[in-house]
Amino acid sequence: MSLWLWATPLPQPFGVINVDKNAAYPKAIAELKAIGALSASVELRQVNYLVVLQKN
């Protein structure tokens, strides 16, 4: 994924990001917070399995 996409501010703030247990997520979230693309108050929530339900 391109860095410009991550550096683009999101239109609405949110408080929690749910992800799976991939070890790369904490580092990525820390980097986004460091460059200001993500609010410092955002919490990272890692779960064993992330199930995404899609409505078709």
C-alpha positions, 0 to 999 in steps of 0.5 A: 500500500502506498505511503500517501494513502496512509498519510492522508487524514481520515475524514472522521476520527475513531477511537479503536482499530481492530486487527488480527495478531500480525506483529507488523500492526503495532509498529505501523500504528506507532509510525502513523501516530508519529507522523500525525496521520493518526490521533494519539488517542486511537487504541489498537485492539489485537484479536486472535482472529478477525472475522469480516462479514460482508453483505452481498 
